[in-house]
Amino acid sequence: MGKLTGKNIRLRALEPTDLEFLYNIENNEAYWEVSNTQTPYSRYILKQYLENAHLDIYEAKQLRFAIEDKKHQIVGMIDLFDFSPQHLRAGVGILIDQNHQQKGYATEAIKLLNKYAFSFLNLRQLYANITTDNQKSIQLFEKLGYQLIGIRKDWIFSDGDFKDVAFYQLIHPSILHEKNIL
């Protein structure tokens, strides 16, 4: 298996054929809360984004992968964002389409991304921001060794109310393999 290929999925670069999937995800208002999106995206803008998706992480400061199952069907996306080569860290964001949740794809995708970030990009740490009402994501990241560092009070304003955000961090220890994090 390669750096980005697991048992049930692979992480791959975005392709022009992913436009409709990306359009549906980016325009789903249920996801706007965590993506800081406030307006819909046009297909034209998303097509331009896909045309520039080849940019190096050092230039774009972010990297998005499509999560593809064995049938070569895109089931979600996983991102490295706020990439800091100076401080050797990046944020992690993941979204699995509702029709493909509870199949282990998120766990496998994060493990692959952890391995890629630590062994190929030589990052020292990864982090995730998770609203405290998102128990599935909290359990997922905790299962994979991410530790709760703190709570950002009233961090996100959504549907007329403020939500707290848990800040999780994974610092690259020498025992990642022993903990089954990679």
LOMARFI-741516 format. One record per residue: residue in one letter; x, y, z of N, C-alpha, C in turn. Coordinates in nm, 4 decimals, decimal comma, always signed. Atoms other than C-alpha are relative to their C-alpha. Example, Ala and Ser with C-alpha at 12.3 -4.5 7.8 and 13.67 -1.06 7.14 Angstrom:
<nodes>
- r n.east n.north n.up ca.east ca.north ca.up c.east c.north c.up
- A +0,0890 -0,1190 +0,0000 +1,2300 -0,4500 +0,7800 +0,0900 +0,1200 +0,0000
- S -0,0820 -0,1190 -0,0060 +1,3670 -0,1060 +0,7140 -0,0770 +0,1090 +0,0730
</nodes>
This chain:
<nodes>
- r n.east n.north n.up ca.east ca.north ca.up c.east c.north c.up
- M +0,0831 -0,1187 +0,0000 +0,0000 +0,0000 +0,0000 +0,0875 +0,1251 +0,0000
- G -0,0725 -0,1256 +0,0044 +0,1165 +0,3513 -0,0817 -0,0343 +0,0882 +0,1182
- K +0,0220 -0,0951 -0,1096 +0,1188 +0,6500 +0,1473 -0,1466 +0,0399 +0,0144
- L +0,1369 -0,0497 -0,0019 -0,2363 +0,7440 +0,0545 -0,1041 -0,1075 -0,0315
- T +0,0911 +0,1100 +0,0283 -0,3906 +0,4001 -0,0002 -0,0125 -0,0894 +0,1220
- G +0,0269 +0,0867 -0,1136 -0,5535 +0,1997 +0,2746 -0,0683 -0,1280 -0,0440
- K +0,0678 +0,1278 +0,0274 -0,7474 -0,1236 +0,2986 -0,1307 +0,0205 -0,0775
- N +0,1320 -0,0207 +0,0591 -1,0864 +0,0206 +0,1984 -0,0145 +0,1295 -0,0783
- I +0,0084 -0,1295 +0,0678 -1,0131 +0,3689 +0,0662 +0,1364 +0,0435 -0,0500
- R -0,1236 -0,0692 +0,0338 -0,7560 +0,5865 -0,0959 -0,0289 +0,1487 -0,0011
- L +0,0079 -0,1453 +0,0087 -0,6905 +0,9563 -0,0732 +0,0627 +0,0384 -0,1328
- R -0,0513 -0,0399 +0,1314 -0,6447 +1,1164 -0,4127 -0,0244 +0,1475 -0,0228
- A +0,0187 -0,1396 +0,0380 -0,6170 +1,4573 -0,5699 -0,1405 +0,0194 -0,0566
- L +0,1286 -0,0328 +0,0600 -0,9358 +1,6300 -0,6723 +0,0122 +0,0012 -0,1517
- E +0,0059 +0,0065 +0,1460 -1,0341 +1,5801 -1,0354 -0,1146 +0,0870 -0,0505
- P +0,1129 -0,0765 +0,0561 -1,2561 +1,7853 -1,2681 -0,1333 -0,0748 +0,0113
- T +0,1233 +0,0794 -0,0113 -1,5084 +1,4992 -1,2461 -0,0612 +0,0067 +0,1403
- D +0,0520 -0,0139 -0,1363 -1,5512 +1,5787 -0,8738 -0,0838 +0,1266 +0,0172
- L +0,0687 -0,1282 -0,0087 -1,7228 +1,9083 -0,9549 -0,1382 -0,0119 +0,0635
- E +0,1364 +0,0107 -0,0536 -2,0792 +1,7916 -0,8806 +0,0010 -0,0384 +0,1474
- F -0,0107 +0,0369 -0,1415 -1,9789 +1,6245 -0,5528 +0,0388 +0,1221 +0,0818
- L -0,0474 -0,1195 -0,0698 -1,7914 +1,9371 -0,4461 -0,1103 +0,1063 +0,0061
- Y +0,1090 -0,0974 +0,0055 -2,0823 +2,1594 -0,5548 -0,1070 -0,0340 +0,1038
- N +0,1035 +0,0419 -0,0957 -2,3307 +1,9573 -0,3477 +0,0460 +0,0143 +0,1443
- I -0,0538 -0,0119 -0,1361 -2,1060 +1,9523 -0,0389 +0,0125 +0,1471 +0,0398
- E -0,0262 -0,1401 -0,0333 -2,0038 +2,3186 -0,0496 -0,1285 +0,0825 +0,0108
- N +0,1258 -0,0737 -0,0039 -2,3637 +2,4307 -0,0997 -0,1023 -0,0607 +0,0956
- N +0,0871 +0,0579 -0,1017 -2,5126 +2,2142 +0,1744 +0,0117 +0,0850 +0,1261
- E -0,0038 -0,0935 -0,1118 -2,6005 +2,4666 +0,4440 +0,0277 -0,0673 +0,1343
- A -0,0277 +0,0721 -0,1244 -2,5708 +2,1986 +0,7138 +0,1496 -0,0003 +0,0320
- Y -0,1449 +0,0019 -0,0206 -2,1907 +2,2117 +0,6658 +0,0604 +0,1396 +0,0144
- W -0,0529 -0,1364 -0,0023 -2,1535 +2,5899 +0,6566 +0,0501 +0,0398 +0,1373
- E -0,0384 -0,0350 -0,1370 -2,1253 +2,6109 +1,0344 +0,1487 -0,0216 +0,0254
- V -0,1399 +0,0322 -0,0285 -1,7838 +2,4459 +1,0434 +0,0959 +0,0467 -0,1081
- S -0,0891 -0,0421 +0,1086 -1,6503 +2,5708 +0,7105 +0,0090 +0,1512 -0,0140
- N +0,0029 -0,1464 +0,0056 -1,7131 +2,9411 +0,7768 -0,0542 +0,0522 -0,1328
- T +0,0634 -0,0410 +0,1246 -1,9150 +2,9553 +0,4545 -0,1245 +0,0804 +0,0325
- Q +0,1183 -0,0825 -0,0235 -2,1789 +3,2250 +0,4349 -0,0876 +0,0156 -0,1236
- T +0,0772 -0,0097 +0,1237 -2,2905 +3,2125 +0,0729 +0,0280 -0,1233 -0,0854
- P -0,0215 +0,1152 +0,0879 -2,3326 +2,9414 -0,1905 +0,1158 +0,0238 -0,0975
- Y -0,1048 -0,0052 +0,1011 -2,0569 +2,8610 -0,4382 -0,0594 -0,0372 -0,1350
- S +0,0449 +0,0340 +0,1351 -2,1200 +2,8602 -0,8113 +0,0876 -0,1118 -0,0557
- R -0,0801 +0,1015 +0,0682 -2,0039 +2,5778 -1,0344 +0,1230 +0,0643 -0,0645
- Y -0,1112 -0,0717 +0,0628 -1,7853 +2,8350 -1,2117 +0,1152 +0,0193 +0,1000
- I -0,1032 -0,0228 -0,1024 -1,5980 +2,9251 -0,8890 +0,0630 -0,1324 +0,0410
- L -0,0535 +0,1306 -0,0400 -1,5627 +2,5598 -0,7902 +0,0843 -0,0620 -0,1121
- K -0,0814 +0,0481 +0,1113 -1,4338 +2,4753 -1,1394 +0,1368 +0,0676 +0,0025
- Q -0,1283 -0,0700 -0,0129 -1,1660 +2,7430 -1,0943 +0,0819 -0,0566 +0,1157
- Y -0,0688 +0,0600 -0,1145 -1,0830 +2,5965 -0,7529 +0,0640 -0,1335 -0,0418
- L -0,0537 +0,1290 +0,0441 -1,0397 +2,2521 -0,9110 +0,1178 +0,0189 -0,0955
- E -0,1102 -0,0268 +0,0924 -0,8174 +2,3991 -1,1799 +0,1273 +0,0409 +0,0746
- N -0,1150 -0,0415 -0,0793 -0,5905 +2,5369 -0,9057 +0,0333 -0,0981 +0,1122
- A -0,0211 +0,0976 -0,1083 -0,6071 +2,2294 -0,6794 +0,1371 -0,0657 -0,0085
- H -0,1337 +0,0580 +0,0171 -0,2687 +2,1227 -0,8163 +0,1080 +0,0775 +0,0753
- L -0,1006 -0,0822 -0,0677 -0,0937 +2,4005 -0,6227 +0,0613 -0,0753 +0,1171
- D -0,0753 +0,0638 -0,1073 +0,1690 +2,2790 -0,3806 -0,0485 +0,0502 +0,1354
- I +0,0450 -0,0378 -0,1342 +0,0760 +2,2802 -0,0115 +0,0829 +0,1154 +0,0558
- Y -0,0847 -0,1094 -0,0476 +0,3681 +2,5152 +0,0528 -0,0445 +0,1341 -0,0590
- E +0,0488 -0,1220 +0,0639 +0,2136 +2,7666 -0,1860 -0,1430 +0,0330 +0,0437
- A +0,1415 -0,0219 -0,0303 -0,1579 +2,7214 -0,1112 -0,0304 -0,0004 +0,1499
- K +0,0174 +0,0135 -0,1461 -0,1167 +2,6482 +0,2645 -0,1175 -0,0904 +0,0364
- Q +0,1055 +0,0976 -0,0238 -0,3856 +2,3842 +0,2271 +0,0099 -0,1096 -0,1049
- L -0,0006 +0,1134 +0,0916 -0,4385 +2,0487 +0,0634 -0,1269 -0,0795 +0,0247
- R +0,1240 +0,0768 -0,0111 -0,7661 +1,8720 -0,0048 +0,0136 -0,1278 -0,0812
- F +0,0046 +0,1291 +0,0665 -0,7968 +1,5051 -0,0896 -0,1445 -0,0465 -0,0119
- A +0,1251 +0,0743 +0,0105 -1,0974 +1,3183 -0,2208 +0,0226 -0,1339 +0,0699
- I -0,0041 +0,1330 -0,0608 -1,1715 +1,0038 -0,0212 -0,0812 -0,0898 -0,0921
- E +0,0609 +0,0863 +0,1004 -1,2473 +0,7270 -0,2675 -0,0055 -0,1425 +0,0514
- D +0,0131 +0,1385 -0,0449 -1,3806 +0,3787 -0,1893 +0,0544 -0,0962 -0,1058
- K -0,0535 +0,1013 +0,0918 -1,2842 +0,0518 -0,3608 -0,0668 +0,0032 -0,1374
- K +0,0730 -0,0080 +0,1267 -1,5462 +0,1140 -0,6309 +0,0335 +0,1289 -0,0754
- H -0,0434 -0,1277 +0,0586 -1,3695 +0,4441 -0,7152 -0,1092 +0,1063 +0,0082
- Q +0,1047 -0,0982 -0,0256 -1,6670 +0,6365 -0,5783 +0,0477 +0,0940 +0,1096
- I -0,0398 -0,0969 -0,1010 -1,5945 +0,9577 -0,3895 -0,1022 -0,0050 +0,1147
- V +0,0869 +0,0118 -0,1178 -1,7332 +0,9225 -0,0364 +0,0180 +0,1159 +0,0969
- G -0,0243 -0,1134 -0,0876 -1,5902 +1,2348 +0,1248 +0,1253 +0,0742 -0,0394
- M -0,1201 -0,0795 +0,0215 -1,3064 +1,4814 +0,1514 +0,0717 +0,0167 +0,1329
- I -0,0800 -0,0259 -0,1191 -1,0237 +1,5383 +0,3956 +0,1022 +0,1073 -0,0357
- D -0,0848 -0,1157 +0,0266 -0,8184 +1,8547 +0,4253 +0,1098 +0,0157 +0,1033
- L -0,0980 -0,0638 -0,0860 -0,4991 +1,9859 +0,5683 -0,0169 +0,1485 -0,0286
- F +0,0187 -0,1437 +0,0186 -0,5490 +2,3595 +0,6251 +0,0870 +0,0747 +0,0996
- D -0,0863 -0,0849 -0,0837 -0,3630 +2,6476 +0,7875 +0,1391 -0,0623 +0,0163
- F -0,1311 +0,0641 +0,0004 -0,0425 +2,4674 +0,6956 +0,1075 +0,1026 +0,0341
- S -0,1095 -0,0879 -0,0403 +0,2563 +2,6244 +0,8685 +0,1316 -0,0769 -0,0092
- P -0,1287 +0,0681 +0,0101 +0,5923 +2,4997 +0,7404 +0,0991 +0,0483 +0,1050
- Q -0,0893 -0,0530 -0,1031 +0,7647 +2,7232 +0,9950 -0,0205 -0,0723 +0,1329
- H +0,0305 +0,0614 -0,1291 +0,5883 +2,5671 +1,2924 -0,0320 -0,1491 -0,0115
- L +0,0191 +0,1430 +0,0278 +0,5434 +2,2216 +1,1314 -0,1339 -0,0509 +0,0519
- R +0,1328 +0,0411 -0,0433 +0,1687 +2,2006 +1,1901 -0,1032 +0,0324 -0,1071
- A +0,1133 -0,0258 +0,0885 -0,1633 +2,1933 +1,0074 -0,1270 -0,0456 +0,0689
- G +0,1310 +0,0430 -0,0462 -0,5320 +2,1652 +1,0821 -0,0507 -0,1133 -0,0869
- V +0,0615 +0,1121 +0,0709 -0,7339 +1,8606 +0,9804 -0,1509 +0,0210 -0,0023
- G +0,1448 -0,0041 +0,0138 -1,0873 +1,8698 +0,8484 -0,0447 -0,1171 -0,0844
- I +0,0489 +0,1157 +0,0745 -1,2918 +1,5771 +0,7261 -0,1508 +0,0068 -0,0129
- L +0,1427 +0,0096 +0,0232 -1,6339 +1,5282 +0,5761 -0,0267 -0,1286 -0,0764
- I +0,0448 +0,1217 +0,0682 -1,7910 +1,1958 +0,4874 -0,1464 +0,0219 -0,0370
- D +0,1374 -0,0133 +0,0464 -2,1077 +1,2089 +0,2782 -0,0922 -0,0854 +0,0879
- Q +0,0926 +0,0680 -0,0902 -2,4099 +1,1082 +0,4870 -0,0320 -0,1425 -0,0441
- N +0,0309 +0,1343 +0,0503 -2,4756 +0,8054 +0,2641 +0,1130 -0,1002 +0,0216
- H -0,1169 +0,0873 -0,0151 -2,1296 +0,6665 +0,3435 +0,0573 +0,0005 +0,1414
- Q -0,0484 -0,0046 -0,1378 -2,0965 +0,7283 +0,7164 -0,0179 -0,1360 +0,0679
- Q +0,0055 +0,1217 -0,0825 -2,0496 +0,4539 +0,9772 +0,0548 -0,1236 -0,0727
- K -0,0630 +0,1108 +0,0719 -1,8367 +0,2415 +0,7419 +0,1499 -0,0060 +0,0261
- G -0,1421 -0,0015 -0,0328 -1,4947 +0,3206 +0,8908 +0,0852 +0,0854 -0,0920
- Y -0,0758 -0,0804 +0,0953 -1,3960 +0,5543 +0,6084 +0,0726 +0,1159 +0,0685
- A -0,0624 -0,1154 -0,0671 -1,3277 +0,8510 +0,8374 +0,1221 -0,0438 +0,0801
- T -0,1133 +0,0507 -0,0783 -1,1038 +0,6468 +1,0687 +0,1179 -0,0302 -0,0905
- E -0,1080 +0,0374 +0,0916 -0,9038 +0,5080 +0,7787 +0,0596 +0,1236 -0,0684
- A -0,0491 -0,1208 +0,0667 -0,8800 +0,8482 +0,6058 +0,0888 +0,0822 +0,0926
- I -0,0821 -0,0776 -0,0937 -0,7486 +1,0227 +0,9173 +0,1314 -0,0714 +0,0274
- K -0,1257 +0,0741 -0,0195 -0,4945 +0,7444 +0,9760 +0,0941 +0,0225 -0,1179
- L -0,0831 -0,0230 +0,1187 -0,3710 +0,7827 +0,6177 +0,0540 +0,1429 -0,0020
- L -0,0439 -0,1391 -0,0012 -0,3579 +1,1610 +0,6503 +0,1052 +0,0244 +0,1080
- N -0,1005 -0,0114 -0,1069 -0,1726 +1,1368 +0,9842 +0,1352 -0,0504 -0,0500
- K -0,1249 +0,0601 +0,0480 +0,0857 +0,9086 +0,8263 +0,0659 +0,0883 -0,1059
- Y -0,0512 -0,0870 +0,1057 +0,1239 +1,1331 +0,5217 +0,0593 +0,1280 +0,0599
- A -0,0445 -0,1266 -0,0589 +0,1542 +1,4502 +0,7315 +0,1273 -0,0169 +0,0817
- F -0,1159 +0,0190 -0,0871 +0,4058 +1,3056 +0,9766 +0,1204 -0,0576 -0,0735
- S -0,1149 +0,0646 +0,0638 +0,6184 +1,0911 +0,7466 +0,0436 +0,0676 -0,1294
- F -0,0367 -0,0597 +0,1281 +0,6067 +1,2773 +0,4146 +0,0191 +0,1513 +0,0113
- L -0,0123 -0,1458 -0,0165 +0,5469 +1,6417 +0,5115 +0,0857 +0,0368 +0,1212
- N -0,0827 -0,0188 -0,1202 +0,7474 +1,5973 +0,8334 -0,0591 +0,1007 +0,0986
- L +0,0638 -0,0877 -0,0965 +0,4918 +1,7831 +1,0427 +0,0215 -0,0528 +0,1411
- R -0,0152 +0,0341 -0,1414 +0,5237 +1,7845 +1,4192 -0,1356 -0,0186 +0,0665
- Q +0,1300 +0,0113 -0,0640 +0,1560 +1,8288 +1,4993 -0,1136 +0,0289 -0,0965
- L +0,1250 -0,0220 +0,0703 -0,1964 +1,8190 +1,3643 -0,1037 +0,0419 +0,1026
- Y +0,1052 -0,0390 -0,0928 -0,5048 +1,9744 +1,5156 -0,1360 +0,0002 -0,0693
- A +0,1369 -0,0026 +0,0503 -0,8820 +1,9702 +1,4781 -0,0846 +0,0873 +0,0914
- N +0,0974 -0,0806 -0,0722 -1,1533 +2,2142 +1,5823 -0,1363 -0,0662 -0,0180
- I +0,1250 +0,0759 +0,0071 -1,4789 +2,0340 +1,6674 -0,1026 +0,0642 +0,0929
- T +0,1031 -0,0530 -0,0884 -1,8025 +2,1822 +1,7970 -0,0326 -0,1053 +0,1055
- T +0,0173 +0,0933 -0,1120 -1,8760 +2,0299 +2,1364 -0,1270 -0,0832 -0,0116
- D +0,1203 +0,0813 +0,0201 -2,2153 +1,9037 +2,0170 +0,0207 -0,1084 -0,1062
- N -0,0299 +0,0996 +0,1033 -2,0474 +1,6889 +1,7470 +0,0715 -0,1197 +0,0644
- Q -0,0575 +0,1110 -0,0758 -1,9944 +1,3782 +1,9578 +0,0645 -0,1062 -0,0892
- K -0,0602 +0,0991 +0,0904 -1,9230 +1,1494 +1,6590 +0,1434 +0,0396 -0,0360
- S -0,1346 -0,0458 +0,0362 -1,6249 +1,3617 +1,5530 +0,0925 -0,0009 +0,1206
- I -0,0822 +0,0018 -0,1211 -1,5012 +1,3993 +1,9096 +0,0469 -0,1421 +0,0293
- Q -0,0369 +0,1401 -0,0251 -1,5081 +1,0208 +1,9584 +0,1005 -0,0496 -0,1035
- L -0,0908 +0,0411 +0,1076 -1,3357 +0,9686 +1,6223 +0,1411 +0,0505 +0,0256
- F -0,1335 -0,0558 -0,0186 -1,0464 +1,2036 +1,6899 +0,0643 -0,0498 +0,1300
- E -0,0558 +0,0536 -0,1245 -1,0045 +1,0838 +2,0496 +0,0474 -0,1440 -0,0189
- K -0,0383 +0,1382 +0,0283 -0,9959 +0,7233 +1,9276 +0,1346 -0,0065 -0,0727
- L -0,1224 -0,0033 +0,0796 -0,7100 +0,8226 +1,6970 +0,1146 +0,0740 +0,0698
- G -0,1100 -0,0547 -0,0784 -0,5022 +0,9763 +1,9740 +0,0047 +0,1501 +0,0142
- Y +0,0036 -0,1453 -0,0157 -0,5934 +1,3430 +1,9419 -0,0442 +0,0312 +0,1432
- Q +0,0294 -0,0358 -0,1384 -0,6022 +1,5073 +2,2846 -0,0688 +0,1348 +0,0077
- L +0,0696 -0,1253 -0,0234 -0,8384 +1,7753 +2,4052 +0,0958 +0,0971 +0,0682
- I -0,0909 -0,1004 -0,0527 -0,6303 +2,0876 +2,4647 -0,0778 +0,1099 +0,0719
- G +0,0797 -0,1043 -0,0628 -0,9054 +2,3332 +2,5485 -0,1308 +0,0201 -0,0736
- I +0,1301 -0,0330 +0,0576 -1,2503 +2,4717 +2,4762 -0,0010 +0,1488 -0,0314
- R +0,0191 -0,1392 +0,0395 -1,3086 +2,7915 +2,2842 -0,1475 +0,0320 +0,0213
- K +0,1380 -0,0333 -0,0371 -1,6220 +2,9380 +2,4414 -0,0655 +0,0895 -0,1042
- D +0,0803 -0,0817 +0,0921 -1,8937 +3,0786 +2,2153 +0,0753 +0,0313 -0,1290
- W -0,0892 -0,0212 +0,1134 -1,6601 +3,0342 +1,9165 -0,0736 +0,0117 -0,1333
- I +0,0748 +0,0009 +0,1259 -1,9179 +2,9693 +1,6430 -0,1424 +0,0477 +0,0258
- F +0,1377 -0,0476 -0,0068 -2,2426 +3,1594 +1,5937 -0,0776 -0,0706 -0,1087
- S +0,0747 +0,0800 +0,0955 -2,4959 +2,9298 +1,4289 -0,1463 -0,0083 +0,0417
- D +0,1442 +0,0088 -0,0249 -2,8734 +2,9366 +1,4015 -0,0433 +0,0816 +0,1217
- G +0,0406 -0,0909 -0,1054 -2,9017 +3,2292 +1,6408 +0,0577 -0,0280 +0,1375
- D -0,0590 +0,0341 -0,1291 -2,6882 +3,0758 +1,9156 +0,1507 -0,0223 -0,0169
- F -0,1434 +0,0242 +0,0014 -2,3229 +3,0420 +2,0075 +0,0304 -0,1438 +0,0402
- K -0,0446 +0,1359 -0,0323 -2,1442 +2,7063 +2,0198 +0,1453 +0,0033 +0,0433
- D -0,1384 +0,0183 -0,0417 -1,8294 +2,6045 +2,1986 +0,0703 -0,0916 -0,0986
- V -0,0816 +0,0835 +0,0888 -1,5474 +2,4480 +1,9968 +0,1129 -0,0618 +0,0810
- A -0,1090 +0,0725 -0,0651 -1,3142 +2,1818 +2,1319 +0,1209 +0,0016 -0,0927
- F -0,1246 -0,0033 +0,0755 -0,9525 +2,2150 +2,0208 +0,0781 -0,1272 +0,0332
- Y -0,0712 +0,1270 -0,0164 -0,7848 +1,8749 +1,9693 +0,1338 +0,0073 -0,0717
- Q -0,1350 -0,0054 +0,0544 -0,4167 +1,8203 +1,9007 +0,0637 -0,1385 +0,0050
- L -0,0795 +0,1228 +0,0048 -0,1985 +1,5288 +1,7976 +0,1438 +0,0406 -0,0285
- I -0,1421 -0,0269 +0,0174 +0,1733 +1,5798 +1,8507 +0,0673 -0,1304 -0,0352
- H -0,0642 +0,1198 +0,0533 +0,3907 +1,3339 +1,6628 +0,0912 -0,0649 +0,1050
- P -0,0867 +0,0735 -0,0924 +0,5173 +1,0940 +1,9292 +0,0713 -0,1124 -0,0747
- S -0,0742 +0,1087 +0,0652 +0,7625 +0,8176 +1,8505 -0,0753 -0,1316 +0,0056
- I +0,0722 +0,1272 -0,0164 +0,5034 +0,5556 +1,9440 -0,1330 -0,0025 -0,0758
- L +0,1248 -0,0029 +0,0746 +0,2339 +0,6331 +1,6859 -0,0437 -0,1372 -0,0472
- H +0,0362 +0,1304 +0,0512 +0,2465 +0,2857 +1,5394 -0,0509 -0,0898 +0,1118
- E +0,0423 +0,0819 -0,1121 +0,2136 +0,1234 +1,8810 -0,1414 +0,0327 +0,0438
- K +0,1336 -0,0421 -0,0400 -0,1010 +0,3235 +1,9523 -0,1026 -0,0205 -0,1122
- N +0,0873 +0,0234 +0,1151 -0,2488 +0,2298 +1,6111 -0,0608 +0,1298 -0,0527
- I +0,0454 -0,1283 +0,0490 -0,2802 +0,5974 +1,5199 +0,0328 +0,0123 -0,1488
- L -0,0366 -0,0050 +0,1427 -0,1043 +0,5512 +1,1861 -0,0363 -0,1299 -0,0666
</nodes>
